[in-house]
Amino acid sequence: MDKGHDLTAFSRTISASSLRGRLTKLTGAPLRPVAALHASIDFVPTKIPRKRRLQMMVVAVWSVLLVMSCFAFLMLCSIPALWPFLVMYLIWIFCIDKSPAHGNRLTPWFRSLKIWQYFAEYYPASLLKECDLPADRPYVFGYHPHGIIGMGALATFATEATGFSKAFPGIKPHLLTLTNNFHIPLYREVIMALGISSVSRKSCSNILSSGPGQAITIVVGGAAESLSARPGTADLTLKRRLGFIKVAIQHGADLVPVFSFGENDIYNQMPNEKGTTIYALQKKFQSMFGFTLPLFHGRGLLNYNLGLMPYRRRIVSVIGRPIHVQRCEKPSLEEVERVQRMYIEELTRIWNTYKDEFAKTRLRELSIVD
């Protein structure tokens, strides 16, 4: 009995000693995954100028504005006293309000708010004007590349942060986006105040027909081009995009190519080459919903290399020379393709003229794809 008791006590002592030793080693050594993650994240310094914090805040709010609008509307729905007003608002959105197809809710003072100046200075975003555009005719601006979200298009054509109205007096720009965006309560009111309208054919026709100086901006590459948006590249989905050229001819609107250097550089994207499962799923999603979801990442609020905020990288939108077209309600395919060739030549000229100044870190040259 004594020997068994002694053996059991000895085993417990060994086990306790072993456990203490292991715990000591565990607490003494750093947790490697956490330490590696901490070492790989480049955190922002504690002292940041107030202006840069304001720039960050404005871009962060815009990045999540759609989600915030949905959440705010759901919160309003939780108040029974507001239900009659919310029902009337939804009826107004879906059955009555035709503003997204006419572009008549543009609010100059809202486009000129100081917050948009902070938004543009964050990257910074700017425009470069090559020539004057007389306000005695309508215009169709073709914006390239699409990028992940098109932040440069927003800064240049939906706000006065880059000085569009001063550079082109008398021209009223309307940046076009998916019609589904105007079905989102509250969010739609913000983008319409910026002059953003629906990209439908009816909307294009209504705006261009409403008088001289009216202009629409179409981000030509669309969802397909966003899947190839990566830093240092300029792969444009353009060869089969004839619709915007046909619209311009039908309304006698001058075509103006715009190349935005740096648009593809503000986000990184996960590998999704053609033939991969990710690419197939993204294209399937696009065919079902009309848009797609690039798997991108950028920086965070408190670090420089992990998050969904865009990087601070310069965006320069070069607004090229207009291509004058003769008005024709039913242009032939040959005429549309002829104007497209002139458009691509002008876009290529812009790239070749400014690539060594604004695309110094490019990995390859401009490529016109599907």
TIFILO-928045 format. One record per residue (C-alpha): residue number from 0; x, y, z negated. Coordinates in steps of 0.001 Angstrom, whole numbers, plus 500000, padded with zeros to 6 digits. Layout:
BEGIN
resi:px:py:pz
NUM:X:Y:Z
...
END
This chain:
BEGIN
resi:px:py:pz
0:500000:500000:500000
1:502758:502447:499081
2:504685:501707:502261
3:501605:502254:504471
4:500802:505481:502671
5:504405:506710:503088
6:504326:505850:506820
7:501091:507733:507357
8:502403:510818:505530
9:505613:510683:507568
10:503633:510531:510853
11:501551:513509:509832
12:504697:515460:508987
13:506234:514644:512388
14:502996:515592:514173
15:502734:518881:512284
16:506382:519703:512966
17:505990:518859:516658
18:502861:520988:516917
19:504554:523954:515233
20:507488:523650:517621
21:505273:523608:520672
22:503246:526593:519491
23:506464:528512:518809
24:507675:527848:522348
25:504287:528827:523803
26:504119:532145:521961
27:507770:532902:522584
28:507598:532407:526344
29:505490:534757:528530
30:502442:533415:530340
31:503970:533042:533766
32:500883:533588:535986
33:499883:536692:534046
34:503452:537993:533995
35:503809:537381:537731
36:500536:539148:538443
37:501542:542092:536275
38:504892:542306:538045
39:503273:542252:541516
40:500773:545030:540794
41:502094:548542:541283
42:500201:550541:538662
43:499693:554282:538987
44:501607:556575:536625
45:499766:558054:533670
46:500286:561624:534819
47:498507:562346:538103
48:497649:565855:539386
49:493998:566749:538880
50:493475:567339:542599
51:494597:563825:543475
52:492245:562390:540857
53:489367:564312:542410
54:490308:563009:545859
55:490354:559472:544505
56:486995:559929:542780
57:485237:561220:545905
58:486547:558383:548097
59:485663:555822:545416
60:482090:557135:545123
61:481642:557116:548896
62:482990:553563:549105
63:480268:552289:546750
64:477536:554812:547581
65:475381:552251:549358
66:475469:549904:546363
67:474875:552785:543952
68:471847:553907:545978
69:470303:550436:545857
70:470924:550192:542111
71:469457:553649:541480
72:466336:552785:543463
73:465867:549542:541533
74:466217:551479:538293
75:463494:553851:539457
76:461331:550839:540274
77:461525:549804:536616
78:459481:552902:535673
79:455780:552112:536299
80:454821:555794:536363
81:456933:556233:539501
82:455471:553323:541467
83:452901:555370:543453
84:455614:557812:544546
85:458044:555019:545426
86:455400:553261:547515
87:454721:556480:549406
88:458471:556959:549875
89:458844:553478:551371
90:455883:554078:553680
91:457570:557319:554734
92:460841:555480:555460
93:459464:552563:557450
94:456362:554009:559108
95:456517:557783:559390
96:459987:559336:559364
97:461583:559390:562823
98:464504:561619:561901
99:467198:558912:562360
100:466262:558736:566056
101:466297:562527:566555
102:469203:563780:564452
103:467186:566720:563140
104:468145:566422:559485
105:471709:567754:559836
106:472388:570169:556951
107:475356:572515:557577
108:475863:573520:553931
109:475949:569877:552832
110:478556:569030:555485
111:480664:571934:554200
112:480737:570997:550519
113:484111:570963:548765
114:483790:567253:548026
115:484327:566439:551715
116:487524:568452:551656
117:488739:566184:548868
118:487618:563187:550907
119:489713:564220:553928
120:492741:565275:551869
121:492904:561850:550236
122:494436:560198:553347
123:494916:562998:554635
124:492611:563107:557688
125:492859:565796:560356
126:491895:566448:563976
127:494058:567513:566884
128:492315:569486:569626
129:493737:569223:573130
130:491396:571632:574933
131:488271:573739:574519
132:484844:572209:575009
133:482233:574707:576247
134:478919:574498:574403
135:476818:574735:577589
136:476430:570980:578015
137:475963:567797:575952
138:478849:565510:575021
139:479465:561864:574254
140:482526:561317:572061
141:483957:557806:572143
142:485834:557080:568910
143:488665:554513:568816
144:489610:552356:566997
145:486745:551268:564768
146:488974:550266:561856
147:487394:548466:558916
148:484903:551195:557996
149:485680:554232:560180
150:486722:556710:557509
151:488372:559013:560048
152:485159:559200:562076
153:483252:560224:558961
154:485753:562929:557997
155:485953:564361:561526
156:482407:564159:562880
157:480148:563972:559790
158:481773:566707:557675
159:483500:570032:558170
160:486550:568880:556208
161:488757:568778:559313
162:487303:571958:560822
163:485290:570511:563711
164:482863:573448:564062
165:485730:575959:564007
166:487601:574003:566662
167:484511:573513:568840
168:482003:576299:568091
169:478455:575711:569291
170:478734:571916:569392
171:476587:569914:566957
172:478110:566459:566362
173:476035:563446:565374
174:477980:560393:564261
175:475964:557261:565095
176:475607:554162:562928
177:473476:551022:562654
178:469726:551563:562359
179:469610:549271:559305
180:471458:551912:557276
181:468386:554140:557480
182:466269:551509:555735
183:468222:551918:552503
184:466426:554310:550118
185:468348:557379:548916
186:471464:556419:550905
187:469681:557338:554143
188:469017:560851:552878
189:472725:561452:552288
190:473903:560234:555682
191:471145:562087:557538
192:472150:565334:555801
193:475630:564725:557249
194:474099:564571:560734
195:474516:560802:561042
196:471885:559218:563289
197:470867:555843:564654
198:472975:554284:567392
199:469907:553062:569286
200:469501:553975:572949
201:466390:556016:572097
202:468333:558037:569542
203:471140:558765:572020
204:468611:559940:574591
205:466688:562127:572128
206:469791:563919:570847
207:471431:564486:574243
208:468140:565768:575675
209:467538:568260:572879
210:469654:571015:574401
211:473190:572159:575315
212:475892:571694:572714
213:474372:568512:571324
214:476906:565718:570909
215:476905:562107:569791
216:479900:560163:568529
217:479901:556423:569129
218:482460:554169:567465
219:482688:552079:570597
220:484406:548914:569364
221:481769:548142:566759
222:481777:545102:564516
223:483774:542990:566979
224:486691:545420:566890
225:486698:545636:563095
226:487753:541971:562960
227:491047:542851:564667
228:491761:545999:562637
229:495207:545640:561067
230:498006:548074:560238
231:500345:548781:563127
232:497936:547528:565816
233:495559:549126:568318
234:493472:546366:569905
235:490390:548030:571407
236:487185:546219:572345
237:486306:548255:575425
238:486344:546365:578734
239:482726:545259:578530
240:481423:548331:576692
241:479553:550158:579452
242:476407:551253:577616
243:477777:554538:576226
244:479147:555477:579658
245:475794:554790:581292
246:474051:556965:578676
247:476475:559808:579381
248:475833:559615:583136
249:472061:559492:582669
250:472130:562740:580663
251:474960:564507:582482
252:477026:564549:579276
253:480790:564909:579439
254:482676:561932:578045
255:485376:562783:575502
256:487794:560015:574384
257:488976:560248:570770
258:491885:558192:569478
259:492298:558134:565717
260:495877:557311:564803
261:496065:555634:561394
262:492478:554376:561268
263:493655:550762:561311
264:496323:551395:558684
265:494181:552210:555650
266:493221:548573:554926
267:494820:545153:555175
268:492795:542207:556438
269:493051:538479:555784
270:494191:536332:558733
271:491191:535509:560934
272:492541:534649:564355
273:490203:533313:567015
274:489573:529605:566521
275:489743:529714:562719
276:486798:528864:560492
277:486767:532368:558994
278:486510:533951:562440
279:483700:531602:563462
280:481725:532409:560308
281:482229:536158:560794
282:481001:535983:564397
283:478002:533906:563313
284:477167:536494:560666
285:477468:539226:563294
286:475089:537455:565676
287:472509:537086:562902
288:472634:540518:561275
289:474191:542841:563877
290:477282:543578:561777
291:480047:541563:560218
292:482096:541485:557019
293:485866:541763:557493
294:487754:540202:554583
295:489835:543238:553726
296:491675:544664:550770
297:493449:547874:549910
298:494379:549570:546670
299:492556:550010:543365
300:491637:552921:541150
301:494555:552256:538790
302:497032:550561:541113
303:498475:550955:544584
304:498182:547456:546047
305:495144:545528:544769
306:491526:546542:545285
307:488950:547690:547833
308:489918:551352:548042
309:491605:552548:551262
310:495311:553287:551173
311:496511:556890:551317
312:497748:556840:554903
313:497477:559697:557364
314:494659:559686:559923
315:494924:562001:562929
316:491957:562069:565329
317:493142:563334:568718
318:490194:564716:570693
319:491169:564389:574337
320:490166:566038:577568
321:486550:565701:578733
322:485596:563587:581713
323:482911:565388:583679
324:480178:563184:585144
325:477380:563845:587602
326:473925:563288:586182
327:472127:560246:587585
328:469142:558560:585968
329:469907:555181:587525
330:473678:554921:588047
331:475012:551921:589908
332:477345:549439:588250
333:480142:550632:590538
334:479691:554221:589358
335:479676:553201:585712
336:482843:551139:586170
337:484523:554009:588048
338:483865:556385:585145
339:485016:553707:582702
340:488370:553476:584485
341:488798:557249:584186
342:487871:557012:580513
343:490422:554257:579823
344:493106:556213:581695
345:492484:559270:579508
346:492470:557166:576349
347:495736:555526:577383
348:497253:558940:578083
349:496392:560068:574546
350:498077:556965:573115
351:501240:557367:575196
352:501475:561080:574397
353:501202:560844:570612
354:502217:557299:569660
355:505809:558245:568805
356:504565:561022:566543
357:501583:559435:564801
358:502191:555679:565239
359:505860:555318:564356
360:505313:552087:562409
361:503306:550354:565160
362:503916:546657:565645
363:502770:546584:569259
364:501376:548821:571979
365:497785:549716:572794
366:495759:546757:574046
367:492358:546924:575781
368:490534:543641:575127
369:486957:542439:575660
END
